[in-house]
Amino acid sequence: MKKITLRQILVPLTTIIIIALIWFGPLHLNFLENICISILICIANYIEYKKNPFLILGFRRENFTFKNIFLWAPLVALGLFIFYILILVPGVTKLTGVPIDYSSFDQLKGNLPACLVALLVVWASAGFGEEIIFRGYFMRQFVKFFGDGKISIILNIVLLACFFGFMHSYQGITGQIVTGVIGAILASIFYFRKYDLWFLVAVHGFFDTIALVCVYFGLA
């Protein structure tokens, strides 16, 4: 493991404190929170490494290909959504006895303009925002400090999955557990694809796109 400098300790520590203040402080930016945090992370990475902050996150140019982004990613997203809707949600709902709270999406049912706006928001805030924050930054920082051994990676995935689920508390306990499992799967994909963030952003974005289509037609 490479020696970690003082700057590589202080910069992420300061960044994480600021992120916590944005998320849990009195100022509520709604869907802009993750976008603002993503910009903060890019700045922090540039300060920490003094080079391309996007490359550090996992945005490698050679991975941005048509086959990777527009073929494999949508197929993985579709498979993940089928698992989500047919196995994961019913299983966790049976376990908790409480359905997922989808009430925050009620205004999107049959509302095409609202769904189109929501589509842009979820790609920016969830697809890019959440993947930059949770996988590109938090997961990579964990690896930097604790390495990428099997035990470290398992702890990395489990801990961040729990936090990822917690951040979706508006969906109730069932929604938190389900989202945590999805977060763990996304993190596992990120690790096995050698930290290809382009692919994760695309999978997350297409997954949410499929979900929005279901919401629009009243299927969720």
Buried (B, 14 or more C-beta within 10 A) or exposed (E): EEEEEEEBEEBBEEBBEBBEEBBEEEEEEEBBBBBBBBEBBBEBBBBBBEEBBBEBBBBBEEBEEEEBBEEBBBEBBBEBBEBBBEEBBEEBBEEBEEBBBBEEBEEBBEBEEBBEEBBEBBBBBBBBBBBBBBBBBBBBBBBBEBEBEEEBBEEBBBBBBBEBBEBBEEBBBBBBBBBBBBBBBBBBBBBEBEBBBBBBBBBBBBBBBBBBEBBBEEEB
